[in-house]
Amino acid sequence: MLYNYAMKFKGYEIPQNREMPDFRDLGQIDLWAETAAKALAEAGILSGLPEGEDAFKPKADTTRGEAAQMFMNLLRLVVSDDA
């Protein structure tokens, strides 16, 4: 949803500013979500589990806190690009 909002609704460019993390469970991401998950991870908007854990857990529920952090990360990226 966040990717579609940023790219399609608002027309934001999502930059690749890091390498895709080597999550052990990347193969569990549904094909329809793969492009979005990869783009958001490479931009640093979503990062998976805390440092030291190498999982993304694409089938797990997202908490309100995790969703809020992703929105904050997107806003920081957009605001820094507009400044």
Residue pairs with C-beta under 8 A, 6 or more apart in sequence:
2 36
2 40
2 45
2 70
2 71
2 74
3 14
3 35
3 36
3 39
3 40
4 36
6 12
6 14
6 74
6 78
7 13
7 14
12 74
12 78
12 81
13 81
14 39
14 40
14 43
14 45
14 77
15 43
15 77
15 81
16 39
16 42
16 43
17 42
17 43
17 44
18 42
18 43
18 44
19 42
20 38
20 41
20 42
21 41
21 47
21 48
21 54
21 56
22 54
23 48
23 54
23 55
23 56
24 54
24 55
25 55
25 56
25 57
25 58
26 56
28 56
28 58
28 59
29 37
29 56
29 58
30 58
33 58
37 46
37 56
37 58
40 46
40 70
41 47
41 48
41 56
43 77
44 73
44 77
45 70
45 73
45 74
45 77
46 70
46 73
48 54
48 55
48 56
48 57
49 55
49 56
49 57
